Amino acid sequence: MKKAIKFTAILAIALMTSLAIQAQNPPHPGQNGNGSNVGGAPVGGGAPIDGGVSLLMLLGAAYGAKKAYRISRIK
């Protein structure tokens, strides 16, 4: 019985919050989301993504090499 009450309470809270939270209206066709005209600066400011991706690949390769070394050392 307690499980059913807990489930019903969680479901009710989830439904109430999903109904209360509304998305913003889309911008007018001639404007960006911040009110500036279309054709302004690119979204994100041209932030580079290469630094993080190469670091992530390097750490993944190091982790894989460590795992391979441990497996070869055990056999």
N, C-alpha and C positions, 0 to 999 in steps of 0.2 A: 504494500500500500504506500509506503514511504517513497519507493522508487517511482510510482506513478505520480505522486504529488510533486516530487522533484522534477521529473520530466515535464510535467504540465507547466510548472513555474518557469523552467528554462525556456520552453517553447513560447510561452506568453511574453516573456521579456524579449526574446528574439524577434517576435512578430511586432511588438510595440516599437522597438528601436528601428526596425526596418521600415516601418510606416512613418516614423518621425523624421528620419534622415532622408532628405530629398537632394537630388543632384541640382547643380546650378544650371540655369538656362544657357544654351549655346550662344556664343557671341554673334553679333550681326555679321552678315556676309562680308562687309567691307572693313571689318576690324579683327584684330587679334584678341586673345583672351584678356589682355590687360588694357584694352581700349585704344591701343595705337593702331595706325593704319596698316593694312596688309602690305608686305614687302619690306618690312623693317629688318632688324637684326634677326639672325636665325635663333630658333628656340634652343636653349642650352648654352648659348654664347660660344659655340665652337669648342667646347671642352674636349680635350684629347682623351680617347679611351684606350690607347695603345699601352700606356704605362701600367695600368692595372691588369690588363689581359696578359701581357708578357710576364708580369710577376706571378700571376696565378698559374700560368703554364710552367714556369720555372719551378715553382713550389710543387706542382703536381708531378713533374719529372723527377725531382729529388725524392719525393715520397715513394714513387714507383721504384726508383733505383734502390732505395733503402729496403723496401719489401722484397725485391728480387735478391738482394744480397743476403738477407736473412734466410730466405728459402734455400738458396744455394749453399749456405753455410750449414744448415741443418742436415741436408742430404749428404 
